[in-house]
Amino acid sequence: MARDKKQQVNEERRVLVQAARDSIARGSKSFAMASNLFDRETRERAWLLYAWCRACDDIVDGQDHGHGAAPVVDAEARVAIIAEKTVAALAGRTVGDMPFDALRVVAAETGLPARFAQDLVTGFRLDAEDWRPRSEDDLYRYCYHVAGAVGCMMAVIMGVDPADEDTLDRACDLGIAFQLANIARDIEEDDRIGRCYLPIEWLVEMDMPPGEHMKPPFRDRLVVLARRLATRAALHEASARVGAARLPPRARWAVLAAAGIYGDIAREVAARGAHAWDHRVTTPKSAKLAWVAKAAIAARRPIKDTPRPPSLWTRPR
């Protein structure tokens, strides 16, 4: 009987891993490529976590694997469903919904702290409430909830002790760097669905009325803010690279590759200037492969473990 139960559990995990692998392949070519650098166990766990994150994001934004976002009229109800299923998954209960059962499996296998998953759900709730950042601190708080918390979860999956706050701060930095790059790249796409993640104080500083930042007369000023986002992203990326040195070799390789691949998005937005939103910025496959190669070399070199800059925003404890 016990053997049959174990076989059943193993088969369920196999099916969940395959579905999660399909999800990351459809949702993010960059993350899919970086994840293949992990050892098998870490890779599968990363896929399982991604499937849950991707599904929650899609549910709230009315999209399919990050594509075709459209305004939804019941966003808060959708977040309530996400929160309920997430609580069940973290409690070890079978949900009967692939992404949430994927979270259940990876949380059980890694001892994933529930607070990080709940912090991410808070980020979805902010979007559902049509929340807008007023200050730069608000912007970072949002970035933590929608991406920095994911960085912390990924660190735990890679073997970081949940009590190692400094290394988790570095992992959070990478998530924040990714999200700042996303915000810079997606300013026009977000505007089309009535969203804006540029702090109101930044818009006032540049004399741009909130909600009108995409109008042609303000394009040069918008470039200033996009480059500001890219600069902030680079600072957090640099901090994350120091933290990567504390990871196992293959995890270090994957993190450094992902940092380079995604960092190129922010750098390209800054380089394009006023044309940054003519066509969606992506990292070409050739550039991704180049980062994989560069990261393989960097992962074997010592990285000086410098203190985290006190000027960087720090996640809530």
MARDRENLUM-757124 format. One record per residue (C-alpha): x, y, z. Coordinates in steps of 0.02 Angstrom, whole numbers, padded with zeros to 5 digits, always signed. Layout:
<recs>
XYZ
...
</recs>
This chain:
<recs>
+00000+00000+00000
+00139+00119+00049
+00229+00081-00113
+00073+00119-00215
+00053+00285-00122
+00234+00332-00158
+00212+00290-00342
+00055+00397-00346
+00146+00544-00267
+00293+00525-00387
+00175+00518-00537
+00083+00673-00479
+00248+00765-00461
+00305+00709-00633
+00144+00774-00713
+00157+00940-00619
+00339+00963-00670
+00298+00931-00853
+00154+01056-00848
+00265+01183-00760
+00401+01158-00890
+00274+01194-01028
+00218+01350-00934
+00392+01427-00921
+00428+01384-01103
+00273+01483-01155
+00288+01623-01029
+00471+01670-01026
+00607+01615-01144
+00735+01709-01039
+00691+01621-00876
+00672+01455-00966
+00849+01467-01034
+00922+01519-00867
+00830+01381-00774
+00911+01248-00882
+01078+01292-00801
+01020+01227-00631
+01045+01049-00573
+00892+00942-00608
+00814+00955-00434
+00830+01144-00424
+00774+01164-00605
+00614+01067-00575
+00577+01164-00417
+00605+01328-00509
+00481+01273-00642
+00352+01227-00510
+00369+01396-00425
+00363+01487-00593
+00200+01398-00639
+00115+01465-00484
+00183+01642-00505
+00138+01645-00690
-00039+01581-00661
-00075+01707-00523
-00014+01850-00633
-00119+01788-00779
-00275+01770-00672
-00263+01948-00605
-00219+02028-00773
-00336+01927-00884
-00193+01866-00992
-00115+01705-01055
+00064+01672-01001
+00101+01856-00993
+00024+01899-01160
-00134+01995-01206
-00163+02085-01041
-00333+02168-01032
-00431+02261-00897
-00538+02147-00790
-00693+02198-00693
-00676+02073-00551
-00492+02089-00507
-00517+02091-00319
-00625+01935-00326
-00489+01851-00429
-00358+01894-00298
-00471+01824-00162
-00476+01658-00255
-00286+01661-00276
-00263+01697-00091
-00381+01556-00039
-00298+01427-00152
-00124+01485-00100
-00165+01463+00085
-00229+01288+00049
-00073+01243-00051
+00045+01308+00084
-00051+01206+00212
-00013+01050+00109
-00189+01023+00046
-00221+00963-00132
-00304+01104-00228
-00344+01017-00392
-00274+01163-00491
-00103+01132-00569
-00012+01294-00524
-00069+01289-00343
-00027+01105-00324
+00143+01148-00398
+00166+01274-00257
+00111+01143-00131
+00244+01022-00191
+00388+01146-00199
+00343+01223-00030
+00340+01052+00052
+00505+01000-00026
+00601+01158+00020
+00520+01222+00180
+00475+01381+00087
+00420+01516+00211
+00237+01555+00183
+00267+01741+00210
+00353+01761+00042
+00209+01683-00055
+00087+01789+00043
+00191+01945+00006
+00175+01906-00179
-00014+01889-00162
-00011+02062-00082
+00071+02126-00241
-00072+02055-00345
-00193+02139-00227
-00108+02307-00256
-00138+02289-00443
-00317+02234-00415
-00348+02390-00313
-00275+02498-00454
-00141+02557-00334
-00017+02687-00396
+00151+02732-00318
+00164+02908-00252
+00346+02905-00201
+00503+02810-00250
+00486+02712-00088
+00312+02659-00144
+00386+02601-00309
+00514+02491-00220
+00382+02422-00103
+00279+02370-00255
+00431+02294-00340
+00464+02193-00183
+00289+02124-00176
+00279+02074-00360
+00460+02021-00391
+00577+02039-00242
+00476+01911-00144
+00497+01791-00291
+00685+01819-00280
+00679+01769-00096
+00580+01612-00138
+00702+01566-00276
+00846+01586-00154
+00766+01462-00034
+00739+01342-00179
+00925+01358-00219
+00970+01309-00041
+00985+01476+00050
+00937+01465+00234
+00776+01564+00262
+00863+01641+00414
+01004+01712+00306
+00929+01885+00289
+01077+01965+00201
+01080+01837+00060
+00891+01849+00045
+00912+02039+00028
+01029+02006-00119
+00903+01888-00197
+00769+02019-00172
+00882+02145-00259
+00883+02038-00416
+00694+02028-00417
+00683+02216-00396
+00808+02242-00538
+00701+02132-00651
+00542+02225-00606
+00618+02397-00632
+00673+02338-00805
+00496+02275-00839
+00420+02440-00787
+00538+02539-00899
+00504+02426-01047
+00316+02415-01024
+00272+02598-00993
+00172+02607-01154
+00091+02436-01134
+00039+02477-00956
-00033+02643-01011
-00144+02553-01137
-00231+02459-00995
-00239+02610-00881
-00089+02574-00771
+00063+02677-00725
+00203+02627-00607
+00302+02788-00622
+00291+02875-00452
+00176+03024-00452
+00317+03126-00373
+00427+03087-00523
+00291+03142-00644
+00265+03304-00548
+00453+03333-00545
+00456+03319-00736
+00298+03426-00753
+00200+03283-00832
+00017+03270-00783
-00020+03093-00718
-00103+02991-00855
-00031+03097-00996
+00150+03037-00990
+00137+02945-01157
+00086+03100-01254
+00216+03155-01383
+00260+03322-01301
+00321+03229-01147
+00427+03097-01234
+00597+03174-01193
+00548+03189-01010
+00486+03011-01009
+00657+02956-01073
+00736+03036-00919
+00625+02933-00804
+00651+02772-00902
+00838+02795-00888
+00818+02829-00703
+00731+02661-00687
+00872+02578-00783
+01002+02657-00670
+00910+02598-00514
+00896+02424-00590
+01084+02418-00621
+01120+02458-00437
+01010+02315-00377
+01082+02199-00509
+01258+02236-00447
+01208+02196-00269
+01126+02033-00324
+01285+01979-00413
+01379+01988-00248
+01248+01876-00168
+01261+01752-00311
+01438+01707-00253
+01360+01623-00101
+01259+01501-00204
+01307+01326-00263
+01406+01330-00428
+01264+01289-00549
+01142+01403-00459
+01272+01542-00467
+01289+01513-00654
+01101+01521-00681
+01079+01679-00576
+01222+01771-00661
+01155+01723-00832
+00980+01782-00787
+01050+01945-00717
+01139+01980-00880
+00996+01928-00993
+00866+02029-00901
+00984+02172-00865
+01002+02195-01052
+00818+02243-01059
+00845+02394-00947
+01005+02439-01037
+00920+02430-01207
+00774+02538-01150
+00898+02669-01092
+00997+02657-01254
+00845+02676-01368
+00793+02839-01287
+00635+02911-01365
+00614+02754-01473
+00611+02634-01324
+00425+02600-01345
+00413+02591-01535
+00439+02402-01525
+00445+02293-01370
+00622+02273-01305
+00681+02093-01296
+00850+02008-01276
+00894+01914-01437
+00935+01730-01423
+01115+01762-01476
+01135+01886-01333
+01058+01762-01211
+01180+01627-01264
+01322+01751-01246
+01267+01787-01068
+01260+01601-01030
+01441+01586-01087
+01498+01742-00993
+01407+01685-00836
+01494+01515-00845
+01661+01604-00836
+01605+01729-00704
+01534+01590-00594
+01708+01514-00579
+01791+01677-00529
+01792+01743-00350
+01674+01888-00317
+01722+02006-00176
+01590+01993-00040
+01566+02179-00011
+01435+02247+00110
+01266+02285+00034
+01256+02473+00000
+01152+02555+00138
+01077+02672+00010
+00982+02529-00074
+00800+02504-00026
+00781+02357+00093
+00634+02237+00096
+00517+02233+00246
+00555+02104+00380
</recs>
